[in-house]
Amino acid sequence: MFVTAGDLNIHVQVQGPPGAPALLMLHSVGTGLHVWDPQAEVLSRGFRVIRPDLRGHGLTAGGEGETSMAALAADAVALLDALGVKAAHVAGLSIGGRVAMEMAAAHPDRVLSLMLCDTALEFAPPELWQARIEAVRAGGMAAVAEGVMQRWVVDPGSPSSRGLLRMLLGTDPAGYAAACAALRDARAAPLAGRIKARTTVVVGEKDPASPVSAAEAIRDAVPGSRLVVIPGASHIPTFEAADAVTAALAEHLNGGAGDDPLAAGLAVRKAVLGEAHVARSMANVTPLDQAFQDYIMRNVWGQIWTRPGLPRHTRSLLVLAITSALGREGEFALHVRATRNTGVTPEEIAEVLLQVGAYAGVPTANHALKVAKDILAEMEKAP
């Protein structure tokens, strides 16, 4: 779809449950929103994934003249405003990662967390970017395609790499040149000490454009950030190392269970059940049930719901099936309400309860259907 945001008509794809936490994904220079396709397919099961074409790329206009990281960050914030999104997790690839950092520094209230893929605080040397600007202005995208692809991928002959080449050749030279100016002028100093968001830095082991040393510099500059190096990957790993990139982003979005299961559990519980419900529940904790609540948060939400073996959507379906079959009406009702965040549809609930009827008994499934119908009707009326 197209959204008017500031002075731009932005092309954007939005996927995932309407009530789920927002995830803004910003692509690299010379590509478009489809560079995130493998990750969006998985992450949109539990998040509201927002993927724009950046200024002057894809179907978004606005590539005239030069631009800056500040302007690109302002574009992203304007898009969130246009979509009614107060704050989002932000994932950025290459220039998208640098724009994400600019957002976190200038608009910290709009950034829930950062996932920075194959990017840098600054992109030396400036002369490289000026040469690219002059090359595409004189000879179009074909003038830089061979050199760019050598830096982007390990195997330029693979189907996904040929797809990336088509993205590059299809990019508006004026939009590419404008973004190159932002990369040329980006400096680390304005970001120093200003990024407070929880951050994971992801980098391909063989990335020559923003190497592991650049990722380490980000990690060292952002307190508490975590570094993930993807073996054998280059600068654009979202296709060639799709599963590894998706796993790194999923672990980050699930709160980093390996680092702190309690914090991870809280993050996932909020994402599934909603922040308002979790806040009410935690406000009612007393010394009698504090230890039990910590146990549930750490072991159920922090160690089971965060496992990569099943997507959150599937775990939601399983919980609905088990709680209805066991007659746990309170838990079943809670997780019916949670489907607004997990992406489970009413049609899928109906299918689950048919299975429950077949294997746990018709009266059990019939009662669960009544509960689900009442809750879904309430949810339709809610704003």
C-alpha positions as CSV (number, residue, x, y, z in Angstrom):
1,M,0.0,0.0,0.0
2,F,1.0,3.7,-0.2
3,V,1.0,6.1,2.8
4,T,1.5,9.8,2.8
5,A,4.1,10.6,5.4
6,G,5.6,14.1,5.6
7,D,6.6,15.1,2.1
8,L,6.7,11.5,0.8
9,N,4.3,9.0,-0.7
10,I,5.8,5.9,0.9
11,H,5.3,2.4,-0.4
12,V,5.0,0.0,2.5
13,Q,3.9,-3.5,3.3
14,V,2.3,-4.3,6.6
15,Q,1.9,-7.9,7.8
16,G,0.9,-9.6,11.0
17,P,-1.7,-9.4,13.8
18,P,-3.1,-5.8,14.1
19,G,-2.6,-5.8,17.9
20,A,0.9,-7.3,17.9
21,P,4.0,-5.3,18.8
22,A,5.3,-3.3,15.8
23,L,8.5,-4.3,14.0
24,L,9.9,-1.7,11.5
25,M,12.3,-3.3,9.0
26,L,14.6,-0.9,7.0
27,H,16.4,-2.2,3.9
28,S,19.9,-1.6,2.5
29,V,20.9,0.9,-0.1
30,G,20.1,-0.3,-3.6
31,T,17.5,-2.9,-2.6
32,G,14.0,-2.6,-1.4
33,L,11.6,-3.9,1.2
34,H,11.7,-7.4,-0.4
35,V,15.3,-7.9,0.9
36,W,13.6,-8.8,4.2
37,D,11.1,-11.3,2.7
38,P,12.4,-14.5,4.5
39,Q,12.5,-12.8,7.9
40,A,9.1,-11.1,7.5
41,E,7.4,-14.3,6.6
42,V,8.4,-15.8,10.0
43,L,8.3,-12.7,12.2
44,S,4.9,-11.5,11.1
45,R,3.4,-14.5,12.9
46,G,3.9,-12.7,16.2
47,F,4.7,-9.1,15.2
48,R,3.1,-6.4,13.1
49,V,5.9,-6.1,10.5
50,I,6.2,-2.8,8.7
51,R,8.5,-2.7,5.6
52,P,8.8,0.5,3.7
53,D,10.8,1.2,0.5
54,L,13.1,4.0,1.6
55,R,13.2,7.4,0.0
56,G,14.2,7.1,-3.6
57,H,14.0,3.3,-3.6
58,G,11.5,0.7,-4.8
59,L,8.1,2.4,-5.3
60,T,8.8,5.3,-2.9
61,A,9.7,8.6,-4.6
62,G,11.8,11.4,-3.2
63,G,15.3,10.6,-4.5
64,E,16.0,14.1,-5.8
65,G,19.2,15.8,-4.7
66,E,21.0,14.5,-1.6
67,T,19.6,13.2,1.7
68,S,20.9,12.6,5.2
69,M,20.6,10.0,8.0
70,A,18.5,12.6,9.9
71,A,16.1,13.0,7.0
72,L,15.8,9.2,6.5
73,A,15.1,8.8,10.2
74,A,12.5,11.5,10.1
75,D,10.9,9.6,7.2
76,A,10.7,6.5,9.3
77,V,9.1,8.4,12.2
78,A,6.6,10.1,9.9
79,L,5.6,6.6,8.6
80,L,5.0,5.4,12.1
81,D,2.9,8.5,12.7
82,A,0.9,7.9,9.6
83,L,0.2,4.2,10.6
84,G,-0.7,5.2,14.2
85,V,2.3,3.4,15.7
86,K,3.6,4.9,18.9
87,A,6.8,2.8,19.1
88,A,8.4,-0.1,17.2
89,H,11.2,-2.5,17.4
90,V,13.5,-1.5,14.5
91,A,15.6,-3.8,12.4
92,G,17.9,-2.2,9.8
93,L,20.2,-3.7,7.2
94,S,23.3,-1.6,6.1
95,I,22.1,1.9,5.6
96,G,18.8,0.8,7.2
97,G,20.8,-0.1,10.4
98,R,22.4,3.3,10.4
99,V,19.0,5.0,10.0
100,A,17.7,2.8,12.9
101,M,20.6,4.1,15.1
102,E,19.7,7.7,14.1
103,M,16.1,7.0,15.1
104,A,17.2,5.6,18.5
105,A,19.4,8.7,19.1
106,A,17.0,11.4,18.0
107,H,13.6,9.8,18.8
108,P,14.3,7.3,21.6
109,D,10.6,7.2,22.6
110,R,9.7,5.7,19.2
111,V,12.3,2.8,19.4
112,L,11.5,-0.3,21.5
113,S,14.7,-2.1,20.6
114,L,17.3,-2.2,17.8
115,M,18.5,-5.1,15.5
116,L,21.4,-3.7,13.5
117,C,22.5,-6.0,10.6
118,D,25.7,-5.5,8.6
119,T,26.0,-1.8,9.3
120,A,28.4,0.7,10.9
121,L,28.5,3.9,12.8
122,E,30.2,5.5,9.8
123,F,31.0,4.2,6.4
124,A,34.6,5.0,5.4
125,P,36.0,6.2,3.1
126,P,33.8,9.1,2.0
127,E,35.6,9.1,-1.4
128,L,34.0,5.7,-2.2
129,W,30.5,7.0,-1.8
130,Q,31.3,10.1,-3.8
131,A,32.7,7.9,-6.6
132,R,29.5,5.9,-6.6
133,I,27.4,9.0,-6.8
134,E,29.3,10.2,-9.8
135,A,29.3,6.8,-11.4
136,V,25.5,6.3,-11.3
137,R,24.8,9.8,-12.3
138,A,26.9,9.3,-15.4
139,G,26.2,5.6,-16.2
140,G,23.2,4.5,-14.3
141,M,23.1,1.5,-11.9
142,A,24.9,-0.8,-14.3
143,A,28.0,1.3,-13.7
144,V,28.4,0.0,-10.1
145,A,26.6,-3.3,-10.2
146,E,29.6,-5.6,-10.5
147,G,31.5,-4.0,-7.7
148,V,28.5,-3.8,-5.4
149,M,27.5,-7.5,-5.9
150,Q,31.1,-8.6,-5.0
151,R,30.6,-6.9,-1.7
152,W,27.1,-8.0,-1.1
153,V,27.1,-11.8,-1.5
154,V,29.3,-14.9,-1.3
155,D,27.8,-16.6,-4.4
156,P,26.7,-14.1,-7.1
157,G,25.4,-16.9,-9.2
158,S,22.8,-18.2,-6.8
159,P,19.0,-17.5,-7.5
160,S,18.7,-15.2,-4.5
161,S,21.9,-13.2,-5.6
162,R,20.5,-12.8,-9.1
163,G,17.3,-11.5,-7.5
164,L,19.4,-8.9,-5.5
165,L,21.1,-7.9,-8.7
166,R,17.7,-7.2,-10.2
167,M,16.8,-5.1,-7.2
168,L,20.0,-3.1,-7.6
169,L,19.6,-2.6,-11.3
170,G,15.9,-1.5,-10.8
171,T,16.8,1.2,-8.3
172,D,16.4,4.8,-9.4
173,P,20.0,6.1,-9.8
174,A,18.9,9.4,-8.3
175,G,17.6,7.7,-5.2
176,Y,20.7,5.6,-4.9
177,A,22.9,8.7,-5.3
178,A,20.9,10.5,-2.6
179,A,21.3,7.6,-0.2
180,C,25.1,7.4,-1.0
181,A,25.4,11.0,0.1
182,A,23.9,10.1,3.5
183,L,26.4,7.2,3.8
184,R,29.2,9.5,2.7
185,D,28.3,12.1,5.4
186,A,27.4,9.8,8.3
187,R,29.6,10.2,11.3
188,A,29.8,8.3,14.6
189,A,30.3,11.3,16.9
190,P,26.7,12.5,16.9
191,L,25.5,9.1,18.1
192,A,27.9,8.8,21.0
193,G,26.2,8.1,24.3
194,R,22.7,8.6,22.8
195,I,21.6,5.1,22.0
196,K,19.9,3.5,25.0
197,A,17.6,0.9,23.4
198,R,18.3,-2.8,23.9
199,T,20.4,-3.7,20.9
200,T,21.6,-6.8,19.0
201,V,24.2,-6.4,16.3
202,V,24.3,-9.0,13.5
203,V,27.1,-9.2,11.0
204,G,28.3,-11.6,8.3
205,E,31.7,-13.1,9.0
206,K,32.9,-12.3,5.4
207,D,31.3,-8.9,5.1
208,P,33.8,-6.5,3.4
209,A,31.5,-3.5,3.3
210,S,30.8,-3.2,7.1
211,P,33.1,-5.9,8.6
212,V,33.1,-7.5,11.9
213,S,35.3,-4.7,13.3
214,A,32.5,-2.2,12.5
215,A,30.0,-4.4,14.3
216,E,32.3,-4.6,17.3
217,A,32.5,-0.8,17.3
218,I,28.7,-0.6,17.5
219,R,28.7,-3.2,20.3
220,D,31.3,-1.3,22.2
221,A,29.4,2.0,21.7
222,V,26.0,0.8,22.9
223,P,26.0,-0.3,26.5
224,G,24.7,-3.9,27.0
225,S,24.4,-4.7,23.3
226,R,25.0,-8.2,22.0
227,L,27.0,-9.2,18.9
228,V,26.0,-12.2,16.6
229,V,28.5,-13.2,13.8
230,I,27.0,-15.3,11.0
231,P,29.6,-17.8,9.7
232,G,30.4,-17.6,6.0
233,A,28.0,-14.7,5.3
234,S,28.7,-11.5,3.5
235,H,27.1,-8.0,3.5
236,I,23.5,-8.9,2.6
237,P,22.9,-12.2,4.4
238,T,19.1,-12.0,4.5
239,F,18.8,-14.5,1.6
240,E,22.0,-16.4,1.6
241,A,21.9,-17.0,5.4
242,A,18.2,-16.4,5.8
243,D,17.6,-18.9,8.6
244,A,20.6,-17.6,10.7
245,V,19.4,-14.0,10.3
246,T,15.8,-14.9,11.2
247,A,17.0,-16.9,14.3
248,A,19.1,-14.0,15.5
249,L,16.2,-11.5,15.1
250,A,13.7,-13.9,16.7
251,E,15.9,-14.4,19.7
252,H,16.3,-10.7,20.1
253,L,12.6,-10.1,19.8
254,N,11.9,-12.8,22.3
255,G,14.1,-11.0,24.8
256,G,17.3,-12.9,24.5
257,A,16.3,-16.0,26.5
258,G,19.8,-17.2,26.7
259,D,21.0,-14.1,28.5
260,D,18.2,-13.6,31.0
261,P,15.2,-16.0,30.9
262,L,13.2,-13.8,33.4
263,A,13.6,-10.8,31.2
264,A,12.9,-12.8,28.1
265,G,9.8,-14.3,29.7
266,L,8.4,-10.8,30.6
267,A,9.0,-9.6,27.0
268,V,7.2,-12.6,25.4
269,R,4.4,-12.5,27.9
270,K,3.8,-8.9,27.1
271,A,3.9,-9.6,23.4
272,V,1.4,-12.5,23.6
273,L,-1.0,-11.4,26.4
274,G,-0.6,-7.6,26.0
275,E,1.1,-5.1,28.2
276,A,-2.1,-4.0,29.9
277,H,-2.9,-7.5,31.0
278,V,0.6,-8.2,32.3
279,A,0.7,-4.9,34.2
280,R,-2.6,-5.7,35.9
281,S,-1.4,-9.2,36.7
282,M,1.9,-8.1,38.1
283,A,0.2,-5.4,40.2
284,N,-1.8,-8.2,41.9
285,V,1.3,-10.3,42.9
286,T,1.7,-10.8,46.6
287,P,4.4,-12.5,48.7
288,L,2.2,-15.6,48.6
289,D,2.5,-16.1,44.8
290,Q,5.7,-14.1,44.0
291,A,7.9,-17.2,43.7
292,F,5.3,-19.0,41.6
293,Q,4.9,-16.0,39.3
294,D,8.7,-15.9,38.9
295,Y,8.7,-19.6,38.1
296,I,6.1,-19.2,35.4
297,M,7.8,-16.2,33.9
298,R,11.2,-17.8,33.8
299,N,10.4,-21.4,32.9
300,V,7.2,-21.2,30.8
301,W,7.4,-17.8,29.1
302,G,11.2,-17.4,29.2
303,Q,12.3,-20.9,28.3
304,I,9.4,-22.6,26.4
305,W,7.7,-19.8,24.5
306,T,11.1,-18.5,23.4
307,R,12.3,-21.7,21.9
308,P,12.9,-21.5,18.1
309,G,11.5,-25.0,17.3
310,L,7.9,-23.7,16.8
311,P,6.6,-20.3,15.8
312,R,4.6,-18.3,18.3
313,H,1.5,-18.7,16.2
314,T,1.8,-22.6,16.5
315,R,2.4,-22.4,20.2
316,S,-0.8,-20.3,20.6
317,L,-2.8,-22.9,18.7
318,L,-1.4,-25.7,21.0
319,V,-2.3,-23.8,24.1
320,L,-5.8,-23.3,22.9
321,A,-6.1,-27.0,22.1
322,I,-4.7,-28.2,25.4
323,T,-6.5,-25.7,27.7
324,S,-9.9,-26.4,26.0
325,A,-9.4,-30.2,26.1
326,L,-8.5,-30.0,29.8
327,G,-11.4,-27.7,30.6
328,R,-9.1,-24.9,31.8
329,E,-11.7,-22.2,31.0
330,G,-9.8,-19.3,32.5
331,E,-6.6,-20.0,30.6
332,F,-8.5,-20.8,27.4
333,A,-10.3,-17.5,27.6
334,L,-7.1,-15.7,28.2
335,H,-5.4,-17.2,25.2
336,V,-8.4,-16.6,23.0
337,R,-8.0,-12.9,23.8
338,A,-4.2,-13.3,23.0
339,T,-4.9,-14.3,19.5
340,R,-5.1,-10.7,18.5
341,N,-1.3,-10.7,19.2
342,T,-0.4,-14.2,18.0
343,G,-2.1,-14.0,14.6
344,V,-4.4,-17.0,15.2
345,T,-7.7,-16.4,13.3
346,P,-11.2,-17.4,14.3
347,E,-11.2,-19.9,11.5
348,E,-8.2,-21.6,13.0
349,I,-9.8,-21.6,16.5
350,A,-12.8,-23.4,14.9
351,E,-10.4,-26.0,13.4
352,V,-8.7,-26.6,16.7
353,L,-11.9,-27.1,18.5
354,L,-13.1,-29.6,15.9
355,Q,-10.0,-31.6,16.7
356,V,-10.7,-31.2,20.4
357,G,-14.2,-32.5,19.8
358,A,-12.9,-35.5,18.0
359,Y,-10.3,-36.4,20.6
360,A,-11.5,-34.9,23.9
361,G,-15.2,-35.1,23.5
362,V,-18.1,-33.1,22.0
363,P,-19.3,-31.5,25.2
364,T,-15.8,-30.2,26.0
365,A,-15.4,-28.7,22.5
366,N,-19.0,-27.3,22.6
367,H,-18.4,-25.4,25.8
368,A,-15.1,-24.1,24.5
369,L,-16.8,-22.9,21.3
370,K,-19.3,-20.9,23.4
371,V,-16.5,-19.3,25.4
372,A,-14.6,-18.4,22.2
373,K,-17.7,-17.0,20.5
374,D,-18.4,-14.7,23.4
375,I,-14.8,-13.5,23.7
376,L,-14.4,-13.0,19.9
377,A,-17.6,-11.0,19.9
378,E,-16.3,-8.8,22.7
379,M,-13.0,-8.3,20.8
380,E,-14.9,-7.2,17.7
381,K,-16.6,-4.4,19.6
382,A,-13.4,-3.3,21.4
383,P,-11.6,-0.3,19.9
